[in-house]
Amino acid sequence: MNIPSTDIKKTQTPSEQVAQMPDYLVQVMENIVVAAYCVDSDGKVVYANKAAHELFGYSVGELIGQDIVALVSKGCESYAQLVDDFDAGQTPNTGNTLETTGLKRDTTEFAVELMLLARAISPDMVTTWLVNDIGKRKKTEQAHKKNERAYRAIVETLPEAFMLMDPGLKIMVCNECVIDLLGYQNINELIGKNFFEILAPAEVDRAKISAEGILTSGAVATDEYMMMRKDGTFVSAELNISITSTRGGEARGLIVTARDITIRKQADRQLESRLDNLLRTQIGAVRTISKVIGMKDQYIADHQERVTRLACAIARELDFSEERVEEIRLVGILHDIGKLFVPIQILSKPGKLTEEEFQTIKGHVRSGYDAISVNGFPDSVINAVRQHHERLNGSGYPDGLEEEEITEEAKILAIADVVEAMSSRRPYRAGLGEEKALEEIEQNSGRLYDPDISVICMKLFHEKNFKFVKVREDI
C-alpha cells in the first residue's frame, strides 16, 4: 500500500488532533461543498466538515469518532481493507476514486465516490478522504470530479475563481480559475499581490470601503467589479467576499470568489438598447395616435399635450428618474386615447350630457386601457391610463379605487387632468382659468387628490411660474 502516513499519538483526543490542523486549511474545508473527513490510523473520524454532516444526515459534531468504514464502505470488514480496496483500483496511485456504498444516519444507502488524499494534514492525522454523492455528479463542476492532492485539491474543486487573502489583503492562495480569469501564466505570478492590484484603478476606493466594512462587521458582500487582467485589459466580474477568521473569531483575512459576467453585462446592454429602441418606437406610435386624435377632436389633442407637460413637470419636482418621467409622458399622451371610441357628437356636444351620454364618456377609460394593454407598454403606463379618474375617497371610476390602491402615476395624471380641463375652453363652456382649477385642487387635497402632489402642483404655478403655453408637435 503506497499511502504516506504519520503516526497518531493514541493519547490525543480527536479535538486535540483537529487543533493541530492549520487554521486556513480548516477554514477552506469548512467552506467547500465537498464532504471531507480526516481519520486516524484506525479509520475513526477525527474531523468532518459541514458538508460531510449534511451528506450523511448527521448533526454537526455527531460524526466525530464514527468508523468511516461503516459510513462509506458497506461490506468492508476493516479500515485496512478499505484502503486495500482503494489501492486495488485501476492504478495504485492515490488521488484516484473508488465507487462504493454509503450509509446515511437513517440507514438509507446511496452510491458514493471516495477520493483518498495521500498528503498528511498534520503530524497527528493520517489521511483525508473526500466523499462525493455520485447522484449529484452532473450538478458539480468538472473540477470537483478531479480532486487533486491535499489543500491544492480542495481549492481546485471550486468552480469559480478563488482567492484566500491575509489581513493585509495579499493573496496567499488562489486556484487555476483565477489564472484563467485574469490571464496570468501561473499561480506564482499572483501570490503576494495585493487584492487592489487586480482591480481596475477606478474600483479601488470602493473596494477598500467594502473590505474594511467586511473585516469589521463579518458581513458577506456580493458586488460587481471591473478586474484588471495581466495585459491591462478589464473584465467584469461578480465578487463574493467573506471574512475568514480564527477559531477564536479574530479576522484573519478574506475569502474572495469571482465569476466572469462579461457575457451577462453585454446581454444587459443589448437588452437596454432594445428597450430604448422599443420606447422610441412606442413614443413614435403614440405621437401618431395623438395626431389621429387631433384630426377627430383638436380639443382632446391639445388637452393631452398640455396635461402631459404639467404631469412631467410634477414628476420632475418629485425627483422621478428620467425613465419614469418618460413613462409619465406616455401616460399623458395616452390617457384619453379611449375617446377615439366615443362618438364625436357626444364629445363636442355644447349642452348638458344625458346620463347615457355621460356613461358613454366614462367608458373611454376602459376603452383606452383595452387598447394599450396588448401593445407592450409598461404596466405603470397601462395602470395609470385606467386609473386617472380614480379618487382617494373611492368616488372615482372605473373601479372605485382608494388611497394606496391608486398608482402614483395615476395620482399625478388625475391632478394634471383636472387642472388643465378646468383651465381651458371646452365645446360646452368657456375656460374657468388656472386659479379656479387650483382652488379645486386645494379644497379637495387629501379627499380626492393626493396632498403631496397637490402641493407640488400649486407650487409650480405660484412659485415657478408654470403656464399652459402653446404646444409643439414634438412633445
C-alpha positions as CSV (number, residue, x, y, z in Angstrom):
1,M,0.0,0.0,0.0
2,N,1.7,3.3,-1.1
3,I,-0.1,5.7,1.2
4,P,2.2,8.0,3.1
5,S,1.0,8.4,6.7
6,T,2.2,9.6,10.0
7,D,1.9,8.0,13.4
8,I,-1.1,9.1,15.6
9,K,-0.5,9.7,19.2
10,K,-3.1,7.5,20.7
11,T,-3.3,9.6,23.9
12,Q,-4.6,12.6,22.0
13,T,-8.4,13.2,21.7
14,P,-10.0,13.9,18.3
15,S,-10.4,17.6,19.3
16,E,-6.7,17.8,20.2
17,Q,-5.7,16.2,16.9
18,V,-8.0,18.7,15.0
19,A,-6.5,21.6,16.9
20,Q,-3.2,20.8,15.2
21,M,-4.6,21.4,11.7
22,P,-3.7,24.8,10.2
23,D,-6.5,27.3,10.7
24,Y,-6.5,28.2,7.0
25,L,-7.0,24.6,6.0
26,V,-9.9,24.2,8.4
27,Q,-11.4,27.4,7.1
28,V,-11.2,26.3,3.4
29,M,-12.5,22.8,4.2
30,E,-15.5,24.3,6.0
31,N,-16.4,26.4,3.0
32,I,-16.2,23.8,0.3
33,V,-19.2,21.9,-0.9
34,V,-17.4,18.5,-1.0
35,A,-17.7,16.2,2.1
36,A,-14.3,16.0,3.7
37,Y,-13.1,13.6,6.5
38,C,-9.9,13.3,8.5
39,V,-9.4,9.8,10.0
40,D,-6.8,8.3,12.3
41,S,-4.9,5.1,11.6
42,D,-7.9,3.0,12.8
43,G,-10.3,4.7,10.4
44,K,-12.0,6.7,13.2
45,V,-13.3,10.2,12.2
46,V,-11.5,13.0,14.0
47,Y,-12.7,15.8,11.7
48,A,-15.7,16.2,9.3
49,N,-16.8,19.4,7.7
50,K,-20.3,20.7,7.5
51,A,-20.9,19.2,4.0
52,A,-20.0,15.8,5.4
53,H,-22.5,16.0,8.2
54,E,-25.2,17.2,5.7
55,L,-24.5,14.5,3.2
56,F,-24.9,11.7,5.8
57,G,-27.7,13.3,7.7
58,Y,-25.9,13.9,11.0
59,S,-25.9,17.0,13.2
60,V,-22.7,18.9,13.3
61,G,-20.2,17.0,15.6
62,E,-22.0,13.7,15.5
63,L,-19.6,12.1,13.0
64,I,-16.6,12.5,15.3
65,G,-15.5,9.1,16.5
66,Q,-17.5,7.2,13.9
67,D,-15.9,4.4,11.9
68,I,-15.5,5.6,8.3
69,V,-15.8,2.0,7.1
70,A,-19.4,1.9,8.4
71,L,-20.2,5.2,6.7
72,V,-18.8,4.7,3.3
73,S,-17.9,1.1,2.6
74,K,-20.8,-1.4,3.0
75,G,-19.4,-5.0,3.3
76,C,-15.9,-3.9,4.1
77,E,-14.6,-5.5,7.4
78,S,-11.9,-3.0,8.4
79,Y,-10.3,0.3,7.6
80,A,-7.2,-1.6,6.3
81,Q,-9.4,-3.5,3.9
82,L,-11.0,-0.2,2.7
83,V,-7.5,1.2,1.9
84,D,-6.6,-2.1,0.2
85,D,-9.7,-2.0,-1.9
86,F,-8.9,1.5,-2.9
87,D,-5.3,0.5,-3.8
88,A,-6.7,-2.4,-5.9
89,G,-8.3,0.0,-8.3
90,Q,-7.2,0.6,-11.9
91,T,-3.9,2.2,-10.8
92,P,-2.1,2.1,-7.4
93,N,-1.7,5.9,-7.2
94,T,-3.6,7.9,-4.6
95,G,-5.8,10.5,-6.0
96,N,-7.9,8.0,-7.9
97,T,-11.5,7.4,-7.0
98,L,-13.4,4.4,-5.6
99,E,-17.1,3.9,-6.0
100,T,-18.8,2.3,-3.1
101,T,-22.0,2.4,-0.9
102,G,-22.6,5.0,1.8
103,L,-25.0,4.7,4.7
104,K,-26.9,7.7,6.0
105,R,-27.9,8.0,9.6
106,D,-31.5,6.9,8.7
107,T,-29.9,3.7,7.2
108,T,-30.6,4.9,3.6
109,E,-28.0,3.5,1.3
110,F,-26.6,5.6,-1.6
111,A,-23.8,5.5,-4.0
112,V,-20.7,7.5,-3.2
113,E,-17.3,8.1,-4.8
114,L,-14.3,8.3,-2.5
115,M,-11.1,10.0,-3.1
116,L,-8.1,9.4,-0.9
117,L,-5.6,12.3,-0.5
118,A,-2.2,11.0,0.4
119,R,-0.6,14.1,1.9
120,A,-0.8,14.2,5.7
121,I,-2.5,17.2,7.1
122,S,-0.8,17.4,10.5
123,P,1.5,15.2,12.5
124,D,-1.4,13.5,14.2
125,M,-3.5,12.9,11.1
126,V,-3.1,10.1,8.6
127,T,-5.3,10.7,5.7
128,T,-8.0,12.9,4.3
129,W,-11.0,11.5,2.4
130,L,-13.3,13.4,0.0
131,V,-16.7,11.9,-0.5
132,N,-19.0,12.7,-3.4
133,D,-22.6,11.8,-3.9
134,I,-22.5,10.2,-7.4
135,G,-26.1,11.0,-8.0
136,K,-25.2,14.7,-7.9
137,R,-22.1,14.4,-10.0
138,K,-23.7,16.2,-13.0
139,K,-24.5,19.2,-10.8
140,T,-21.0,19.7,-9.7
141,E,-18.2,21.3,-11.7
142,Q,-15.6,19.2,-13.5
143,A,-13.0,20.5,-11.1
144,H,-14.9,18.8,-8.3
145,K,-14.6,15.4,-10.1
146,K,-10.8,15.6,-10.4
147,N,-9.8,16.5,-6.9
148,E,-6.1,16.8,-6.6
149,R,-3.9,16.1,-3.5
150,A,-4.3,17.8,-0.1
151,Y,-5.1,21.5,0.1
152,R,-4.5,22.2,-3.6
153,A,-7.0,19.5,-4.5
154,I,-9.6,21.1,-2.2
155,V,-9.1,24.6,-3.7
156,E,-9.1,23.4,-7.2
157,T,-12.5,21.7,-6.8
158,L,-14.2,25.2,-6.7
159,P,-15.9,26.1,-10.0
160,E,-15.1,29.8,-9.7
161,A,-12.0,31.9,-9.2
162,F,-11.0,31.5,-5.6
163,M,-8.6,33.6,-3.5
164,L,-7.6,33.5,0.1
165,M,-6.1,36.7,1.4
166,D,-4.2,37.6,4.6
167,P,-5.3,40.5,6.9
168,G,-3.3,42.9,4.6
169,L,-5.3,41.6,1.7
170,K,-2.3,40.0,0.0
171,I,-3.2,36.9,-2.0
172,M,-2.0,33.7,-0.2
173,V,-3.8,31.1,-2.2
174,C,-5.7,31.1,-5.5
175,N,-6.8,28.5,-8.0
176,E,-6.4,28.0,-11.7
177,C,-9.7,29.7,-12.4
178,V,-8.1,33.0,-11.2
179,I,-5.4,32.5,-13.7
180,D,-7.9,31.9,-16.5
181,L,-9.9,34.9,-15.5
182,L,-7.0,37.4,-15.2
183,G,-4.8,36.0,-18.0
184,Y,-1.7,35.1,-15.9
185,Q,0.6,32.3,-16.8
186,N,0.8,30.6,-13.4
187,I,-0.4,30.9,-9.8
188,N,3.0,32.1,-8.6
189,E,2.6,35.4,-10.5
190,L,-0.4,36.2,-8.3
191,I,0.7,35.0,-4.9
192,G,1.8,38.0,-2.8
193,K,-0.1,40.6,-4.9
194,N,-2.4,42.9,-3.1
195,F,-6.1,42.5,-3.8
196,F,-6.4,46.1,-5.1
197,E,-3.7,45.4,-7.7
198,I,-6.0,43.2,-9.6
199,L,-8.9,45.7,-9.7
200,A,-9.4,48.5,-12.1
201,P,-8.0,51.7,-10.6
202,A,-11.4,53.3,-10.6
203,E,-12.7,50.5,-8.4
204,V,-10.1,50.6,-5.7
205,D,-11.6,53.2,-3.4
206,R,-15.0,51.5,-3.4
207,A,-13.4,48.1,-2.8
208,K,-11.4,49.5,0.2
209,I,-14.5,50.7,1.8
210,S,-16.2,47.4,1.2
211,A,-13.3,45.3,2.5
212,E,-12.9,47.4,5.7
213,G,-16.6,47.0,6.4
214,I,-16.5,43.2,5.9
215,L,-13.4,42.9,8.1
216,T,-15.1,44.9,10.8
217,S,-18.6,43.5,10.7
218,G,-18.0,40.0,9.4
219,A,-20.7,40.5,6.8
220,V,-20.8,38.8,3.4
221,A,-20.9,41.1,0.3
222,T,-21.7,40.4,-3.3
223,D,-21.0,43.1,-5.8
224,E,-19.8,43.7,-9.4
225,Y,-16.3,45.0,-10.0
226,M,-14.1,45.6,-13.0
227,M,-11.0,43.5,-12.5
228,M,-7.7,44.2,-14.3
229,R,-6.1,41.4,-16.3
230,K,-2.3,41.0,-16.6
231,D,-2.3,42.7,-20.1
232,G,-4.1,45.8,-18.7
233,T,-7.5,45.0,-20.1
234,F,-10.5,44.8,-17.9
235,V,-13.1,42.0,-17.2
236,S,-16.5,42.4,-15.5
237,A,-16.7,40.1,-12.5
238,E,-19.2,39.4,-9.7
239,L,-17.2,39.1,-6.5
240,N,-18.4,37.3,-3.3
241,I,-16.4,38.5,-0.4
242,S,-16.5,36.9,3.1
243,I,-14.3,37.0,6.1
244,T,-12.1,34.2,7.3
245,S,-11.4,34.0,11.0
246,T,-9.6,32.0,13.6
247,R,-11.4,29.7,15.9
248,G,-11.5,32.5,18.4
249,G,-13.4,34.7,15.9
250,E,-10.5,37.0,15.1
251,A,-10.5,38.2,11.5
252,R,-7.5,36.8,9.6
253,G,-8.3,37.8,6.0
254,L,-10.8,37.5,3.2
255,I,-12.1,34.7,1.0
256,V,-13.0,36.0,-2.4
257,T,-14.7,34.2,-5.2
258,A,-15.0,35.8,-8.6
259,R,-17.3,35.0,-11.6
260,D,-16.8,36.4,-15.1
261,I,-20.0,38.2,-16.0
262,T,-18.8,39.9,-19.2
263,I,-21.3,38.0,-21.3
264,R,-24.1,38.8,-19.0
265,K,-23.2,42.5,-19.0
266,Q,-23.1,42.5,-22.8
267,A,-26.5,40.9,-22.8
268,D,-27.8,43.6,-20.3
269,R,-26.5,46.3,-22.6
270,Q,-28.1,44.7,-25.6
271,L,-31.4,44.4,-23.7
272,E,-31.2,48.0,-22.6
273,S,-30.6,49.1,-26.2
274,R,-33.6,47.1,-27.4
275,L,-35.7,48.6,-24.7
276,D,-34.6,52.1,-25.6
277,N,-35.5,51.3,-29.3
278,L,-38.8,49.9,-28.1
279,L,-39.5,53.0,-26.1
280,R,-38.7,55.3,-29.1
281,T,-40.9,53.2,-31.3
282,Q,-43.7,53.4,-28.7
283,I,-43.3,57.2,-28.4
284,G,-43.4,57.5,-32.2
285,A,-46.6,55.4,-32.4
286,V,-48.1,57.5,-29.6
287,R,-47.4,60.7,-31.4
288,T,-49.1,59.3,-34.5
289,I,-52.1,58.4,-32.4
290,S,-52.1,61.9,-30.9
291,K,-52.3,63.3,-34.4
292,V,-55.1,61.0,-35.3
293,I,-57.0,62.2,-32.2
294,G,-56.3,65.7,-33.3
295,M,-57.9,65.0,-36.6
296,K,-61.1,63.9,-34.8
297,D,-61.1,66.5,-32.0
298,Q,-58.5,69.1,-31.6
299,Y,-59.7,69.9,-28.1
300,I,-58.7,66.4,-27.0
301,A,-55.3,66.6,-28.7
302,D,-54.5,69.9,-27.2
303,H,-55.7,68.7,-23.8
304,Q,-53.5,65.6,-23.9
305,E,-50.4,67.6,-24.8
306,R,-51.0,70.2,-22.1
307,V,-51.7,67.6,-19.4
308,T,-48.5,65.8,-20.4
309,R,-46.5,69.0,-19.9
310,L,-47.9,69.6,-16.4
311,A,-47.6,65.9,-15.4
312,C,-44.0,65.7,-16.5
313,A,-43.2,69.0,-14.5
314,I,-44.8,67.5,-11.4
315,A,-42.9,64.2,-11.9
316,R,-39.6,66.1,-12.1
317,E,-40.4,68.0,-8.9
318,L,-40.9,64.6,-7.3
319,D,-37.4,63.7,-8.4
320,F,-38.6,60.9,-10.7
321,S,-35.9,59.3,-12.8
322,E,-35.9,60.3,-16.4
323,E,-37.2,56.8,-17.2
324,R,-40.2,57.4,-15.0
325,V,-40.7,60.9,-16.4
326,E,-40.8,59.3,-19.9
327,E,-43.5,56.9,-18.7
328,I,-45.5,59.8,-17.3
329,R,-45.1,61.4,-20.8
330,L,-46.6,58.3,-22.3
331,V,-49.5,58.3,-19.8
332,G,-50.2,61.9,-20.6
333,I,-50.4,61.4,-24.3
334,L,-52.4,58.2,-24.0
335,H,-54.7,58.9,-21.1
336,D,-57.7,59.9,-23.3
337,I,-57.0,57.6,-26.2
338,G,-60.2,55.8,-25.4
339,K,-62.1,58.9,-26.6
340,L,-61.4,57.7,-30.1
341,F,-64.2,55.2,-29.5
342,V,-66.7,57.9,-28.3
343,P,-68.9,59.4,-31.0
344,I,-67.8,62.9,-32.0
345,Q,-71.4,64.2,-31.5
346,I,-71.1,63.4,-27.8
347,L,-67.5,64.7,-27.4
348,S,-68.4,68.1,-29.0
349,K,-71.9,68.5,-27.6
350,P,-72.3,72.1,-26.4
351,G,-75.1,71.4,-24.0
352,K,-75.6,69.2,-20.9
353,L,-75.0,65.5,-21.4
354,T,-77.7,63.0,-20.7
355,E,-76.9,60.2,-18.2
356,E,-76.5,57.7,-21.0
357,E,-74.1,60.1,-22.8
358,F,-72.1,60.7,-19.6
359,Q,-71.7,56.9,-19.1
360,T,-70.5,56.7,-22.7
361,I,-67.9,59.3,-22.0
362,K,-66.8,57.5,-18.8
363,G,-66.4,54.3,-20.9
364,H,-63.3,55.9,-22.6
365,V,-61.2,54.8,-19.7
366,R,-61.8,51.1,-20.1
367,S,-61.6,51.5,-23.9
368,G,-58.2,53.2,-23.6
369,Y,-57.0,50.6,-21.2
370,D,-58.1,47.8,-23.5
371,A,-56.4,49.5,-26.5
372,I,-53.0,49.8,-25.0
373,S,-52.8,46.8,-22.7
374,V,-51.9,44.5,-25.6
375,N,-49.2,46.7,-27.1
376,G,-46.2,46.2,-24.9
377,F,-46.5,49.4,-22.8
378,P,-45.1,49.3,-19.3
379,D,-47.5,48.2,-16.6
380,S,-47.1,51.6,-14.9
381,V,-48.4,53.3,-18.1
382,I,-51.3,50.9,-18.6
383,N,-52.5,51.1,-15.0
384,A,-52.2,54.9,-14.9
385,V,-54.4,55.2,-18.0
386,R,-57.0,53.1,-16.4
387,Q,-56.8,54.9,-13.0
388,H,-56.5,58.6,-13.9
389,H,-60.2,59.2,-13.0
390,E,-59.9,57.4,-9.6
391,R,-60.1,59.5,-6.4
392,L,-58.6,58.9,-3.0
393,N,-62.0,58.6,-1.3
394,G,-63.2,55.9,-3.8
395,S,-65.6,58.1,-5.6
396,G,-63.8,57.9,-8.9
397,Y,-64.2,55.4,-11.8
398,P,-64.0,52.8,-13.3
399,D,-63.0,50.7,-10.3
400,G,-63.7,52.9,-7.3
401,L,-60.1,52.5,-6.0
402,E,-59.0,54.3,-2.9
403,E,-55.7,55.7,-1.4
404,E,-52.8,53.3,-2.0
405,E,-54.7,51.2,-4.5
406,I,-54.1,54.1,-6.9
407,T,-50.6,54.3,-8.5
408,E,-48.5,57.4,-8.1
409,E,-48.5,57.9,-11.8
410,A,-52.3,57.9,-11.9
411,K,-52.5,60.4,-9.0
412,I,-50.2,62.8,-10.9
413,L,-52.4,62.5,-14.0
414,A,-55.6,63.0,-12.0
415,I,-54.4,66.4,-10.8
416,A,-52.9,67.5,-14.1
417,D,-56.0,66.4,-16.0
418,V,-58.4,68.3,-13.7
419,V,-56.2,71.5,-13.7
420,E,-56.0,71.6,-17.5
421,A,-59.6,70.6,-18.1
422,M,-60.9,73.4,-15.8
423,S,-58.5,76.0,-17.1
424,S,-59.2,75.5,-20.8
425,R,-62.1,76.2,-23.0
426,R,-64.4,73.3,-23.9
427,P,-67.1,73.0,-26.5
428,Y,-69.8,73.3,-23.8
429,R,-68.2,76.1,-21.7
430,A,-65.6,78.8,-21.5
431,G,-62.3,78.1,-19.6
432,L,-62.6,78.7,-15.9
433,G,-59.0,79.8,-15.5
434,E,-56.0,78.4,-13.7
435,E,-56.8,79.9,-10.3
436,K,-60.2,78.3,-10.2
437,A,-58.7,75.0,-11.2
438,L,-56.0,75.3,-8.4
439,E,-58.7,76.2,-5.9
440,E,-60.4,72.9,-6.8
441,I,-57.2,71.0,-6.1
442,E,-56.5,72.9,-2.8
443,Q,-60.0,72.4,-1.5
444,N,-60.1,68.7,-2.2
445,S,-56.5,67.9,-1.4
446,G,-56.4,64.8,0.8
447,R,-60.0,63.9,0.0
448,L,-59.9,63.5,-3.8
449,Y,-56.4,64.3,-4.7
450,D,-53.0,63.3,-3.3
451,P,-51.9,66.0,-0.8
452,D,-48.2,65.9,-1.6
453,I,-48.8,66.1,-5.4
454,S,-51.4,68.8,-4.8
455,V,-48.8,71.0,-3.0
456,I,-46.3,70.5,-5.8
457,C,-48.8,71.4,-8.5
458,M,-49.7,74.6,-6.8
459,K,-46.1,75.4,-6.2
460,L,-45.4,75.0,-9.9
461,F,-48.0,77.7,-10.7
462,H,-47.5,80.1,-7.8
463,E,-43.7,79.9,-7.3
464,K,-42.2,78.6,-10.5
465,N,-44.5,80.4,-13.0
466,F,-45.7,77.3,-14.8
467,K,-48.0,78.3,-17.6
468,F,-50.0,76.3,-20.1
469,V,-48.4,77.6,-23.3
470,K,-49.0,76.7,-27.0
471,V,-47.7,73.1,-27.5
472,R,-45.3,71.8,-30.1
473,E,-45.7,68.6,-32.1
474,D,-42.5,67.1,-30.7
475,I,-43.8,66.5,-27.3
